[in-house]
Amino acid sequence: MNKIDVYEHGQLIIDEDVFKRSHWKAFVKLNTIQGGEYFDVLHNGLKFKQYVGVLQVDNLLINIHPKADKDDDDSRWKGVLLQMLKACGKVKAKTAGNAKLKKQHINLLEVYFEYYLREVEILIEKGLVKKYRKETKNIKSLKGKLEFAGNIRKNLIHKERFYTTHQVYDKNYKLHQVLNHALEIVGEFTRATRLNDKYKRVKLAFPEVDSINPTSKMLLSIKLNRKTGAYERALELAKFIILNYSPDINQGKQKMIALLFNMNELWEEYILKMLRKYAREHPLDGWNIHGQESKHFYGSYRTIRPDIVLRKGDENFVIDTKWKRPTNKSASIEDLRQMYTYGRFWDAEKLMLLYPGKHYDSGYKRYPNKFDGDSNHHCKVGRVSVLNNILLDLTIGEKIISMLNTE
């Protein structure tokens, strides 16, 4: 398999050797389906946006790595995405161990596929849950409701058969059909890989169920109960795999899957996790950390929600995370206006716009509004380093708290 490593906001140009026009057409179609969110289309290539992860079409695998600092060495950023996904609980630590983090070429698809296969394997070992369902078919003994019209049509010659609607207690129902569909997708993309044997073992142990082509509406309709609670993680991964497999593209000969993550959202989630981790480890400091807290802004339905709200005693603080750094060290006027609004609505005197990068602290600057009364809202721009060498900086929460407290 051919592999290409690129970085967010970088370009990939058609060379007809590895990245061919047929690949370009598949990616353009995928991007169109997604409303142009993933990348900008060039006449001879692609320009990536803030989405990072992995794309695979046929025998070409493209790893899109995050990179906050364009002047930094590329090799330092190749394991960052997997580490951040691990820190945010999106992959298990056991699946993405430290040994794999040190590799230069990490196949994120294989990490997720292995995670999914293991979750399904655990369910099989525990015993899959059976369920009652209705079935209409020919049987050799009368049970359930006899379908008279169907019985006459199908059994005019075979009088010994009965066409009935009856209850069956088995494993062939929607939840298992969805898990099976995700397994089949995994099988498509693990041929000639180290996971192929594991896939075959899991598929062999999985019961035979009807094949379906689930829609996003169907996936959302699946509800777990007390009996099927153990399926939660496997179902979540199955949905993730199915929704990122592109059926519109795959009507042709090419097989394609895209596991992409918005770095703006992942950065926000990661910072929130690290701040909560700091608060748990330092309970005497009295920090309470909240993510995506919402308040009414206009009328009864317009709301605003800062990324992170911190409370300590009677003091409120607001942090808005931004993954993409401005060209200089100053924030845009739109971001500063937004922070002022947060300050007014959350009664927060100290506000911070937080970017990744080499440590920088602009210091608090006041919004000079004489109509604020007793409130004094101050905002600062801060940068905090994501990495400590090639690993995530695990003291990032402490550093952010220190920046909030520093004038």
C-alpha contacts under 8 A as a table, 3 or more apart, distances in Angstrom:
res1	aa1	res2	aa2	distance
1	M	59	N	4.95
1	M	60	L	6.04
1	M	61	L	7.20
2	N	18	V	6.80
2	N	59	N	6.14
2	N	60	L	4.92
2	N	61	L	6.17
3	K	60	L	5.96
3	K	61	L	4.78
3	K	62	I	5.83
3	K	63	N	7.54
4	I	60	L	7.79
4	I	61	L	6.35
4	I	62	I	4.83
4	I	63	N	6.22
5	D	62	I	6.00
5	D	63	N	4.93
5	D	64	I	6.21
5	D	65	H	7.33
6	V	10	G	6.57
6	V	11	Q	7.54
6	V	12	L	7.40
6	V	62	I	7.30
6	V	63	N	6.19
6	V	64	I	4.98
6	V	65	H	6.23
7	Y	10	G	5.31
7	Y	48	F	7.69
7	Y	52	V	7.79
7	Y	64	I	5.17
7	Y	65	H	4.68
7	Y	66	P	5.88
7	Y	67	K	6.38
8	E	48	F	5.54
8	E	49	K	5.74
8	E	50	Q	5.74
8	E	51	Y	6.79
8	E	52	V	6.38
8	E	64	I	6.28
8	E	65	H	6.13
8	E	66	P	5.50
8	E	67	K	6.45
9	H	47	K	6.25
9	H	48	F	4.62
9	H	49	K	4.84
9	H	50	Q	6.63
10	G	47	K	5.74
10	G	48	F	5.56
10	G	49	K	7.83
11	Q	45	G	7.15
11	Q	46	L	5.59
11	Q	47	K	4.36
11	Q	48	F	6.22
12	L	45	G	5.45
12	L	46	L	5.22
12	L	47	K	6.50
13	I	19	F	7.42
13	I	44	N	5.86
13	I	45	G	4.20
13	I	46	L	6.53
14	I	19	F	5.28
14	I	20	K	5.61
14	I	21	R	6.32
14	I	24	W	7.39
14	I	44	N	5.70
14	I	45	G	5.36
15	D	18	V	6.55
15	D	19	F	5.69
15	D	20	K	6.21
16	E	19	F	5.77
16	E	20	K	4.28
16	E	21	R	6.67
17	D	20	K	6.36
18	V	60	L	7.55
19	F	23	H	6.39
19	F	24	W	7.39
19	F	60	L	7.68
20	K	23	H	5.30
20	K	24	W	6.41
21	R	24	W	4.79
21	R	25	K	6.13
22	S	25	K	5.19
22	S	26	A	6.44
23	H	26	A	5.18
23	H	27	F	6.32
23	H	57	V	6.81
24	W	27	F	5.19
24	W	28	V	6.10
24	W	45	G	6.74
24	W	46	L	7.76
25	K	28	V	5.05
25	K	29	K	6.23
26	A	29	K	5.22
26	A	30	L	6.30
26	A	57	V	7.72
26	A	249	I	6.68
26	A	254	Q	7.99
27	F	30	L	4.98
27	F	31	N	6.08
28	V	31	N	5.04
28	V	32	T	6.15
28	V	41	V	6.81
29	K	32	T	5.06
29	K	33	I	6.32
29	K	249	I	6.88
30	L	33	I	5.21
30	L	34	Q	6.39
30	L	246	S	7.23
30	L	249	I	6.92
31	N	34	Q	5.03
31	N	35	G	6.29
31	N	36	G	4.90
31	N	37	E	6.59
31	N	38	Y	5.94
31	N	39	F	6.89
32	T	35	G	5.11
32	T	36	G	5.33
33	I	36	G	7.48
34	Q	37	E	5.94
34	Q	38	Y	7.30
36	G	39	F	6.35
36	G	40	D	6.92
37	E	49	K	7.71
38	Y	48	F	6.66
38	Y	49	K	6.06
38	Y	50	Q	7.54
38	Y	51	Y	5.87
39	F	46	L	6.51
39	F	47	K	5.52
39	F	48	F	4.33
39	F	49	K	5.10
39	F	51	Y	7.87
40	D	46	L	5.92
40	D	47	K	4.99
40	D	48	F	6.28
40	D	49	K	7.26
41	V	45	G	6.53
41	V	46	L	4.91
41	V	47	K	6.37
42	L	45	G	4.90
42	L	46	L	5.28
42	L	47	K	6.89
48	F	51	Y	7.24
50	Q	66	P	7.99
50	Q	262	N	5.90
50	Q	263	M	5.67
50	Q	264	N	7.16
51	Y	64	I	7.79
51	Y	260	L	5.82
51	Y	261	F	5.26
51	Y	262	N	4.57
51	Y	263	M	6.01
52	V	63	N	7.77
52	V	64	I	4.84
52	V	65	H	5.61
52	V	66	P	6.04
52	V	81	L	7.84
52	V	260	L	5.27
52	V	261	F	5.32
52	V	262	N	6.59
52	V	263	M	6.79
53	G	63	N	5.94
53	G	64	I	5.08
53	G	65	H	6.48
53	G	81	L	7.46
53	G	108	L	7.08
53	G	258	A	7.79
53	G	259	L	5.68
53	G	260	L	4.45
53	G	261	F	6.07
54	V	61	L	7.07
54	V	62	I	5.61
54	V	63	N	4.62
54	V	64	I	5.91
54	V	107	N	7.70
54	V	108	L	6.43
54	V	109	L	6.83
54	V	258	A	5.91
54	V	259	L	5.38
54	V	260	L	6.18
55	L	61	L	5.87
55	L	62	I	5.14
55	L	63	N	6.68
55	L	256	M	7.50
55	L	257	I	6.00
55	L	258	A	4.45
55	L	259	L	6.47
55	L	260	L	7.72
56	Q	59	N	7.27
56	Q	60	L	5.66
56	Q	61	L	4.49
56	Q	62	I	6.28
56	Q	255	K	7.98
56	Q	256	M	5.53
56	Q	257	I	5.49
56	Q	258	A	6.45
57	V	60	L	5.47
57	V	61	L	6.75
57	V	254	Q	6.51
57	V	255	K	5.62
57	V	256	M	4.35
57	V	257	I	6.76
58	D	254	Q	5.86
58	D	255	K	5.55
58	D	256	M	6.67
63	N	107	N	7.57
65	H	77	W	6.81
65	H	78	K	6.02
65	H	80	V	7.66
65	H	81	L	6.73
66	P	77	W	6.63
66	P	78	K	7.78
66	P	80	V	7.08
66	P	81	L	6.54
66	P	263	M	7.40
67	K	70	K	6.52
67	K	74	D	7.75
67	K	77	W	6.05
68	A	323	W	7.25
68	A	324	K	7.16
68	A	325	R	7.74
68	A	356	P	6.16
68	A	357	G	6.42
69	D	72	D	5.41
69	D	356	P	7.99
69	D	357	G	6.21
72	D	76	R	7.67
73	D	76	R	5.84
73	D	77	W	7.66
74	D	77	W	5.70
74	D	78	K	7.00
75	S	78	K	5.61
75	S	104	Q	7.38
76	R	79	G	7.39
76	R	80	V	7.89
76	R	389	N	7.11
76	R	390	I	4.96
77	W	80	V	5.25
77	W	81	L	7.94
77	W	390	I	7.00
78	K	81	L	7.43
78	K	104	Q	6.44
78	K	105	H	7.42
78	K	106	I	7.88
79	G	82	L	5.76
79	G	83	Q	6.40
79	G	101	L	5.52
79	G	102	K	7.07
79	G	103	K	7.59
79	G	104	Q	7.37
79	G	106	I	7.28
79	G	390	I	7.57
79	G	391	L	7.84
80	V	83	Q	5.12
80	V	84	M	6.15
80	V	390	I	7.78
80	V	391	L	7.19
80	V	392	L	7.11
81	L	84	M	5.15
81	L	85	L	6.14
82	L	85	L	5.09
82	L	86	K	6.09
82	L	96	A	7.26
82	L	101	L	7.33
82	L	108	L	7.37
83	Q	86	K	5.04
83	Q	87	A	6.14
83	Q	96	A	7.96
83	Q	101	L	7.23
83	Q	391	L	7.71
83	Q	392	L	7.04
84	M	87	A	4.96
84	M	88	C	6.11
84	M	266	L	7.68
84	M	270	Y	6.71
84	M	392	L	7.77
85	L	88	C	5.13
85	L	89	G	6.23
85	L	90	K	5.03
85	L	91	V	5.99
85	L	266	L	7.94
86	K	89	G	5.14
86	K	90	K	5.75
86	K	91	V	5.00
86	K	92	K	6.22
86	K	93	A	6.06
86	K	96	A	7.10
87	A	90	K	7.66
87	A	270	Y	7.00
87	A	273	K	7.74
88	C	91	V	7.96
88	C	269	E	6.85
88	C	270	Y	5.88
88	C	273	K	6.72
89	G	92	K	6.55
91	V	95	T	6.93
91	V	96	A	6.95
91	V	111	V	7.95
91	V	112	Y	7.19
91	V	115	Y	7.26
92	K	95	T	5.28
92	K	96	A	6.38
92	K	115	Y	7.28
93	A	96	A	5.19
93	A	97	G	5.72
94	K	97	G	5.39
95	T	111	V	6.50
95	T	114	E	7.23
95	T	115	Y	6.18
96	A	100	K	6.25
96	A	101	L	7.02
96	A	111	V	6.73
97	G	100	K	5.55
97	G	101	L	6.56
98	N	101	L	4.93
98	N	102	K	6.58
99	A	102	K	5.55
99	A	103	K	7.16
100	K	103	K	5.37
100	K	106	I	7.16
101	L	106	I	7.55
103	K	106	I	6.29
107	N	110	E	5.46
107	N	111	V	6.62
108	L	111	V	4.98
108	L	112	Y	6.36
109	L	112	Y	5.30
109	L	113	F	6.00
109	L	259	L	7.30
110	E	113	F	4.93
110	E	114	E	5.81
110	E	190	T	7.86
110	E	195	L	7.53
111	V	114	E	5.28
111	V	115	Y	6.17
112	Y	115	Y	4.97
112	Y	116	Y	6.14
112	Y	237	L	7.91
113	F	116	Y	5.08
113	F	117	L	6.11
113	F	186	V	6.34
114	E	117	L	5.12
114	E	118	R	6.12
114	E	195	L	7.04
115	Y	118	R	5.25
115	Y	119	E	6.33
116	Y	119	E	5.13
116	Y	120	V	6.28
116	Y	234	A	6.18
116	Y	237	L	6.10
116	Y	238	A	7.23
117	L	120	V	5.22
117	L	121	E	6.01
117	L	183	L	7.76
117	L	198	K	7.56
117	L	199	Y	6.78
117	L	202	V	6.95
118	R	121	E	4.91
118	R	122	I	6.18
119	E	122	I	5.16
119	E	123	L	6.47
119	E	233	R	7.19
119	E	234	A	5.42
120	V	123	L	5.08
120	V	124	I	6.28
120	V	179	L	7.98
120	V	202	V	7.45
120	V	234	A	6.20
121	E	124	I	5.11
121	E	125	E	6.22
121	E	202	V	6.15
122	I	125	E	5.10
122	I	126	K	6.25
123	L	126	K	5.14
123	L	127	G	6.02
123	L	128	L	6.06
123	L	230	A	7.48
123	L	231	Y	7.21
124	I	127	G	4.95
124	I	128	L	5.64
124	I	205	A	7.29
124	I	206	F	7.06
128	L	171	K	7.25
129	V	171	K	6.63
129	V	227	K	7.30
129	V	228	T	6.94
130	K	169	Y	6.30
130	K	170	D	4.86
130	K	171	K	4.70
131	K	169	Y	5.38
131	K	170	D	5.63
131	K	171	K	6.28
131	K	173	Y	7.36
132	Y	167	Q	6.35
132	Y	168	V	5.52
132	Y	169	Y	4.43
132	Y	170	D	6.65
133	R	167	Q	5.55
133	R	168	V	5.42
133	R	169	Y	6.53
133	R	170	D	7.86
133	R	173	Y	7.33
134	K	165	T	6.64
134	K	166	H	5.60
134	K	167	Q	4.60
134	K	168	V	6.18
135	E	165	T	5.52
135	E	166	H	5.54
135	E	167	Q	6.16
135	E	168	V	6.71
136	T	163	Y	7.11
136	T	164	T	5.56
136	T	165	T	4.19
136	T	166	H	6.47
137	K	163	Y	5.47
137	K	164	T	5.89
137	K	165	T	6.76
138	N	161	R	6.31
138	N	162	F	5.44
138	N	163	Y	4.34
138	N	164	T	6.48
139	I	142	L	7.25
139	I	161	R	5.74
139	I	162	F	5.38
139	I	163	Y	6.40
139	I	164	T	7.35
140	K	160	E	6.48
140	K	161	R	4.80
140	K	162	F	6.13
141	S	161	R	6.95
141	S	162	F	6.58
142	L	146	L	7.59
142	L	162	F	6.01
142	L	164	T	7.45
143	K	146	L	7.64
143	K	164	T	7.00
143	K	166	H	6.45
144	G	164	T	6.20
144	G	165	T	5.71
144	G	166	H	4.32
144	G	167	Q	7.09
145	K	164	T	5.30
145	K	165	T	5.12
145	K	166	H	6.29
146	L	151	N	7.45
146	L	162	F	7.07
146	L	163	Y	6.09
146	L	164	T	4.33
146	L	165	T	6.49
147	E	150	G	5.42
147	E	151	N	5.81
147	E	163	Y	5.85
147	E	164	T	5.24
147	E	165	T	6.88
148	F	151	N	5.02
148	F	152	I	6.20
148	F	163	Y	7.73
149	A	152	I	5.34
149	A	153	R	6.25
150	G	153	R	5.04
150	G	154	K	5.97
150	G	163	Y	6.33
151	N	154	K	5.32
151	N	155	N	5.40
151	N	156	L	7.53
151	N	162	F	6.26
151	N	163	Y	4.81
151	N	164	T	7.68
152	I	155	N	5.51
152	I	156	L	5.43
153	R	156	L	6.30
154	K	163	Y	7.54
155	N	158	H	4.78
155	N	159	K	5.85
155	N	161	R	6.45
155	N	162	F	7.27
155	N	163	Y	7.65
156	L	159	K	6.49
158	H	161	R	5.89
159	K	162	F	7.73
170	D	173	Y	7.85
171	K	176	H	6.86
171	K	207	P	7.17
171	K	209	V	7.36
172	N	176	H	6.48
172	N	177	Q	6.89
172	N	207	P	7.91
172	N	208	E	7.37
172	N	209	V	4.86
172	N	210	D	6.72
173	Y	176	H	5.76
173	Y	177	Q	6.08
173	Y	209	V	7.41
174	K	177	Q	4.93
174	K	178	V	6.17
174	K	222	I	7.85
175	L	178	V	5.34
175	L	179	L	6.49
175	L	222	I	7.00
175	L	235	L	7.96
176	H	179	L	5.02
176	H	180	N	6.01
176	H	209	V	7.21
177	Q	180	N	5.01
177	Q	181	H	6.16
177	Q	209	V	6.01
177	Q	210	D	6.32
177	Q	211	S	6.47
177	Q	212	I	6.57
178	V	181	H	5.08
178	V	182	A	6.36
178	V	212	I	7.43
178	V	214	P	6.92
178	V	219	L	7.88
178	V	235	L	7.95
178	V	238	A	7.13
179	L	182	A	5.23
179	L	183	L	6.25
179	L	234	A	7.63
179	L	235	L	6.77
179	L	238	A	5.93
180	N	183	L	4.90
180	N	184	E	6.29
180	N	206	F	7.82
180	N	209	V	7.54
180	N	211	S	7.75
181	H	184	E	5.12
181	H	185	I	6.48
181	H	211	S	6.96
181	H	212	I	6.92
181	H	213	N	7.46
181	H	242	I	7.72
182	A	185	I	5.10
182	A	186	V	6.30
182	A	238	A	5.29
182	A	239	K	7.72
182	A	241	I	6.34
182	A	242	I	5.88
183	L	186	V	5.02
183	L	187	G	6.19
183	L	199	Y	7.73
183	L	203	K	7.13
184	E	187	G	4.92
184	E	188	E	6.38
185	I	188	E	5.10
185	I	189	F	6.69
185	I	241	I	7.74
185	I	242	I	7.55
185	I	245	Y	7.77
186	V	189	F	5.38
186	V	190	T	6.09
186	V	199	Y	7.55
187	G	190	T	5.30
187	G	191	R	6.57
187	G	196	N	7.17
187	G	199	Y	6.45
187	G	200	K	7.96
188	E	191	R	6.44
188	E	255	K	7.91
190	T	193	T	5.25
190	T	194	R	7.59
190	T	195	L	5.91
190	T	196	N	5.27
190	T	199	Y	7.77
191	R	195	L	7.88
191	R	196	N	5.56
192	A	196	N	6.54
193	T	196	N	5.62
194	R	197	D	7.06
195	L	198	K	5.23
195	L	199	Y	6.07
196	N	199	Y	5.07
196	N	200	K	6.25
197	D	200	K	5.15
197	D	201	R	6.31
198	K	201	R	5.19
198	K	202	V	6.27
199	Y	202	V	5.25
199	Y	203	K	6.01
200	K	203	K	5.11
200	K	204	L	5.98
201	R	204	L	5.21
201	R	205	A	6.31
202	V	205	A	5.18
202	V	206	F	6.12
203	K	206	F	5.06
204	L	207	P	7.70
214	P	218	M	6.00
214	P	219	L	6.68
215	T	218	M	5.18
215	T	219	L	6.35
216	S	219	L	5.04
216	S	220	L	6.23
216	S	243	L	7.08
217	K	220	L	5.23
217	K	221	S	6.30
218	M	221	S	5.05
218	M	222	I	6.77
219	L	222	I	5.67
219	L	239	K	6.76
220	L	223	K	7.94
224	L	227	K	7.77
224	L	228	T	5.46
224	L	229	G	5.78
224	L	231	Y	7.66
224	L	232	E	7.34
225	N	228	T	5.29
225	N	229	G	5.69
226	R	229	G	5.31
227	K	230	A	7.64
228	T	231	Y	5.54
228	T	232	E	7.66
229	G	232	E	5.78
230	A	233	R	7.45
231	Y	234	A	5.40
231	Y	235	L	5.86
232	E	235	L	5.29
232	E	236	E	6.15
233	R	236	E	5.05
233	R	237	L	6.26
234	A	237	L	5.20
234	A	238	A	6.05
235	L	238	A	4.92
235	L	239	K	6.11
236	E	239	K	5.27
236	E	240	F	6.27
237	L	240	F	4.95
237	L	241	I	6.18
238	A	241	I	5.18
238	A	242	I	6.07
239	K	242	I	5.14
239	K	243	L	5.89
240	F	243	L	5.44
240	F	244	N	6.19
241	I	244	N	5.33
241	I	245	Y	6.24
241	I	259	L	7.84
242	I	245	Y	5.20
243	L	246	S	7.38
244	N	257	I	5.90
244	N	258	A	5.42
244	N	259	L	6.07
245	Y	256	M	6.44
245	Y	257	I	4.51
245	Y	258	A	6.51
246	S	249	I	5.53
246	S	250	N	6.09
246	S	256	M	6.25
246	S	257	I	6.12
246	S	258	A	7.82
247	P	250	N	4.76
247	P	251	Q	6.24
248	D	251	Q	5.77
249	I	252	G	6.35
249	I	254	Q	7.33
249	I	255	K	7.71
249	I	256	M	7.23
250	N	253	K	6.57
250	N	254	Q	5.67
250	N	255	K	5.36
250	N	256	M	6.51
251	Q	254	Q	7.83
261	F	265	E	7.94
261	F	266	L	7.13
262	N	265	E	5.50
262	N	266	L	6.24
263	M	266	L	4.84
263	M	267	W	5.73
263	M	323	W	6.63
264	N	267	W	5.35
264	N	268	E	6.34
264	N	321	T	7.75
264	N	322	K	6.35
264	N	323	W	5.16
264	N	324	K	7.60
265	E	268	E	5.17
265	E	269	E	6.21
266	L	269	E	5.08
266	L	270	Y	5.96
267	W	270	Y	5.07
267	W	271	I	6.14
267	W	321	T	7.21
267	W	322	K	7.68
267	W	323	W	6.32
268	E	271	I	5.33
268	E	272	L	6.20
268	E	307	D	6.80
268	E	321	T	5.64
268	E	322	K	7.66
269	E	272	L	5.10
269	E	273	K	6.18
270	Y	273	K	5.11
270	Y	274	M	6.22
271	I	274	M	5.09
271	I	275	L	6.12
271	I	321	T	7.99
271	I	397	G	7.23
272	L	275	L	5.23
272	L	276	R	6.19
272	L	289	I	7.72
272	L	290	H	7.92
272	L	291	G	6.74
272	L	308	I	6.83
273	K	276	R	5.19
273	K	277	K	6.08
274	M	277	K	4.95
274	M	278	Y	6.24
274	M	394	L	7.80
274	M	396	I	6.84
274	M	397	G	5.02
275	L	278	Y	5.05
275	L	279	A	6.23
275	L	289	I	7.07
275	L	397	G	4.70
275	L	398	E	7.57
275	L	400	I	7.93
275	L	401	I	7.91
276	R	279	A	4.97
276	R	280	R	6.19
276	R	288	N	7.92
276	R	289	I	6.08
277	K	280	R	5.20
277	K	281	E	6.26
277	K	397	G	7.45
278	Y	281	E	5.14
278	Y	282	H	6.10
278	Y	397	G	5.68
278	Y	398	E	6.39
279	A	282	H	5.18
279	A	283	P	5.87
279	A	285	D	7.47
279	A	286	G	7.47
279	A	287	W	5.64
279	A	288	N	7.01
279	A	289	I	7.57
280	R	283	P	5.62
282	H	285	D	5.71
282	H	286	G	7.73
283	P	286	G	5.64
283	P	287	W	7.24
285	D	312	K	7.93
286	G	312	K	5.73
286	G	313	G	7.11
287	W	310	L	6.79
287	W	311	R	5.80
287	W	312	K	4.96
287	W	313	G	7.98
288	N	310	L	5.68
288	N	311	R	5.08
288	N	312	K	6.47
289	I	308	I	7.11
289	I	309	V	6.05
289	I	310	L	4.70
289	I	311	R	6.59
290	H	293	E	6.55
290	H	308	I	5.72
290	H	309	V	5.15
290	H	310	L	6.31
291	G	306	P	7.70
291	G	307	D	5.72
291	G	308	I	4.63
291	G	309	V	6.36
292	Q	305	R	5.39
292	Q	306	P	5.76
292	Q	307	D	5.04
292	Q	308	I	6.17
292	Q	309	V	7.83
293	E	305	R	5.35
293	E	306	P	6.54
293	E	307	D	7.56
293	E	308	I	7.46
293	E	309	V	7.14
294	S	303	T	6.35
294	S	304	I	5.70
294	S	305	R	4.49
294	S	306	P	7.53
295	K	303	T	5.39
295	K	304	I	5.66
295	K	305	R	6.57
295	K	345	F	7.78
296	H	299	G	7.22
296	H	300	S	6.59
296	H	301	Y	6.78
296	H	302	R	5.87
296	H	303	T	4.31
296	H	304	I	6.52
297	F	301	Y	7.98
297	F	302	R	5.42
297	F	303	T	4.70
297	F	304	I	5.88
298	Y	301	Y	6.93
298	Y	302	R	4.99
298	Y	303	T	6.80
299	G	302	R	6.17
305	R	342	Y	7.98
306	P	309	V	6.95
306	P	318	V	7.02
306	P	319	I	7.15
306	P	320	D	6.12
306	P	342	Y	6.78
307	D	318	V	7.84
307	D	319	I	6.37
307	D	320	D	5.14
307	D	321	T	6.58
308	I	318	V	5.90
308	I	319	I	5.17
308	I	320	D	6.42
309	V	316	N	7.15
309	V	317	F	5.82
309	V	318	V	4.69
309	V	319	I	6.43
310	L	316	N	5.84
310	L	317	F	4.98
310	L	318	V	6.22
310	L	319	I	7.96
311	R	314	D	7.22
311	R	315	E	5.77
311	R	316	N	4.68
311	R	317	F	6.28
312	K	315	E	5.32
312	K	316	N	6.63
315	E	348	A	7.02
315	E	349	E	7.95
316	N	346	W	7.08
316	N	347	D	6.67
316	N	348	A	4.70
316	N	349	E	7.07
316	N	350	K	7.41
317	F	348	A	5.24
317	F	349	E	6.90
317	F	350	K	5.33
317	F	351	L	5.80
317	F	404	L	7.90
318	V	342	Y	7.28
318	V	343	G	7.34
318	V	348	A	6.68
318	V	350	K	6.83
318	V	351	L	4.86
318	V	352	M	6.38
319	I	351	L	5.97
319	I	352	M	4.88
319	I	353	L	5.92
319	I	354	L	6.76
320	D	339	M	7.75
320	D	352	M	6.42
320	D	353	L	5.03
320	D	354	L	6.13
321	T	353	L	6.01
321	T	354	L	4.80
321	T	355	Y	6.23
322	K	325	R	6.94
322	K	353	L	7.08
322	K	354	L	5.97
322	K	355	Y	5.16
322	K	356	P	7.76
323	W	355	Y	5.67
323	W	356	P	6.24
324	K	355	Y	7.14
324	K	356	P	7.92
325	R	355	Y	6.08
325	R	356	P	7.31
326	P	329	K	6.54
326	P	330	S	7.01
326	P	331	A	6.64
326	P	332	S	7.77
329	K	381	V	7.69
330	S	381	V	7.07
331	A	335	D	6.47
331	A	336	L	6.75
331	A	353	L	7.82
331	A	381	V	6.96
332	S	335	D	5.32
332	S	336	L	6.42
333	I	336	L	5.05
333	I	337	R	6.13
334	E	337	R	5.19
334	E	338	Q	6.22
335	D	338	Q	5.01
335	D	339	M	6.23
336	L	339	M	5.08
336	L	340	Y	6.27
336	L	379	C	7.74
337	R	340	Y	5.11
337	R	341	T	6.39
338	Q	341	T	5.16
338	Q	342	Y	6.42
339	M	342	Y	5.01
339	M	343	G	6.19
339	M	351	L	6.71
339	M	352	M	7.84
339	M	353	L	7.95
339	M	379	C	7.34
340	Y	343	G	4.98
340	Y	344	R	6.34
340	Y	367	Y	7.59
340	Y	377	H	7.05
340	Y	379	C	7.86
341	T	344	R	5.20
341	T	345	F	6.25
342	Y	345	F	5.23
342	Y	346	W	5.86
342	Y	347	D	7.90
342	Y	348	A	7.50
343	G	346	W	5.41
343	G	347	D	5.41
343	G	348	A	4.58
343	G	349	E	6.27
343	G	350	K	7.56
343	G	351	L	6.90
343	G	377	H	6.19
344	R	347	D	5.21
344	R	348	A	6.83
344	R	377	H	7.75
345	F	348	A	7.87
347	D	375	S	7.68
348	A	351	L	6.89
348	A	377	H	6.74
349	E	375	S	6.97
349	E	376	N	5.63
349	E	377	H	4.23
349	E	378	H	5.68
350	K	364	Y	7.64
350	K	377	H	6.20
350	K	378	H	5.13
350	K	379	C	5.97
350	K	404	L	7.42
351	L	377	H	7.55
351	L	378	H	6.09
351	L	379	C	4.55
351	L	380	K	6.42
351	L	404	L	7.96
352	M	379	C	5.47
352	M	380	K	4.90
352	M	381	V	5.77
352	M	382	G	6.77
352	M	404	L	7.33
353	L	379	C	7.63
353	L	380	K	6.39
353	L	381	V	4.94
353	L	382	G	6.12
354	L	381	V	6.24
354	L	382	G	4.94
354	L	383	R	5.74
354	L	384	V	7.45
355	Y	381	V	7.88
355	Y	382	G	6.21
355	Y	383	R	4.72
355	Y	384	V	6.57
356	P	383	R	5.24
356	P	384	V	5.16
356	P	385	S	5.77
356	P	386	V	6.18
357	G	360	Y	7.96
357	G	383	R	5.35
357	G	384	V	5.39
357	G	385	S	4.79
357	G	386	V	6.77
358	K	383	R	6.24
358	K	384	V	5.99
358	K	385	S	5.15
359	H	382	G	7.47
359	H	383	R	5.10
359	H	384	V	4.87
359	H	385	S	5.97
360	Y	381	V	7.85
360	Y	382	G	5.44
360	Y	383	R	4.84
360	Y	384	V	6.91
361	D	380	K	7.23
361	D	381	V	6.15
361	D	382	G	4.69
361	D	383	R	6.62
361	D	403	M	7.14
362	S	380	K	5.70
362	S	381	V	5.37
362	S	382	G	6.41
363	G	380	K	5.44
363	G	381	V	7.29
363	G	406	T	7.57
363	G	407	E	5.73
364	Y	378	H	5.50
364	Y	379	C	5.15
364	Y	380	K	4.55
364	Y	381	V	7.97
364	Y	407	E	5.90
365	K	378	H	5.21
365	K	379	C	5.46
365	K	380	K	6.22
366	R	376	N	7.10
366	R	377	H	5.96
366	R	378	H	4.29
366	R	379	C	6.54
367	Y	376	N	7.37
367	Y	377	H	5.83
367	Y	378	H	6.01
367	Y	379	C	7.71
369	N	372	D	5.69
370	K	373	G	6.55
372	D	375	S	5.48
372	D	376	N	6.96
373	G	376	N	7.94
382	G	403	M	7.55
384	V	396	I	7.25
384	V	399	K	7.53
384	V	400	I	7.32
385	S	388	N	7.65
385	S	393	D	7.31
385	S	396	I	7.53
386	V	392	L	5.86
386	V	393	D	5.81
386	V	396	I	7.41
387	L	390	I	6.07
387	L	391	L	5.52
387	L	392	L	4.47
387	L	393	D	4.89
388	N	391	L	5.45
388	N	392	L	5.78
388	N	393	D	4.83
389	N	392	L	7.98
393	D	396	I	5.72
394	L	397	G	7.50
395	T	398	E	5.44
395	T	399	K	6.44
396	I	399	K	5.07
396	I	400	I	6.24
397	G	400	I	5.24
397	G	401	I	6.32
398	E	401	I	5.20
398	E	402	S	6.17
399	K	402	S	5.02
399	K	403	M	6.26
400	I	403	M	5.05
400	I	404	L	6.29
401	I	404	L	5.09
401	I	405	N	6.38
402	S	405	N	5.25
402	S	406	T	6.18
403	M	406	T	5.10
403	M	407	E	7.99
404	L	407	E	7.76
